[in-house]
Amino acid sequence: MAQAAAAETVQVWHHGPVPLDTLVCADVNQSSDVSRICYDKAERFMVIRLKSTYCDYCSIDSGTAQALQSAGSKRQFLESRIRGSGSDEPFDCRIHPIPNKYKR
């Protein structure tokens, strides 16, 4: 990951405003869909910009976060290992608790 975002807040789908100042963010240049990945290792919380929409993921382990960063196709990795579908969405913040410091 790159560096902590400075006093930036983004609007996250299904969540609302999320300050990025305690997440480590990295811009993604080689993907047409995933353009930014922000992660808080201590809280196991991730925010991803997918096209122009920010989405959040909860209880996401650092191994999965690192694997996403190094994946050849970040969109394919996101779809198969992070998003899932239906009841098998392993990191959906509507299922897993949102860390207190990111609750609105």
PETA-V137244 format. One line per field, one symbol per residue. ss: DSSP state (a for helix, b for strand, c for the rest). psi: psi as a letter, one per 40 degrees, with the letter a starting at -180 (. if undefined). burial: b if it has 24 or more other C-alpha atoms within 12 Angstrom, else e. Layout:
ss: ???
psi: ???
burial: ???
This chain:
ss: ccbbccccbbbbcccbbbbccccbbbbccccccbbbbbbbccccbbbbbbccbbbbbbcccaaaaaaaaacccaaaaaaaaaaccaaacccbcccccccaaacc
psi: icihihfhhihhhedahhhedeihihihdeiddhehhhhhddefhihhhhbehhiihifhiddddddddeidhddddddddddaibefgefheedihhideei.
burial: beeebeeeebebeebeebbbebbbbbbbeebebbbbbbbbbeebbbbbbbeeebbbbbbbeeebbeebbeeeebbeebeebbbeeeeeebbbbeeeebeeebee
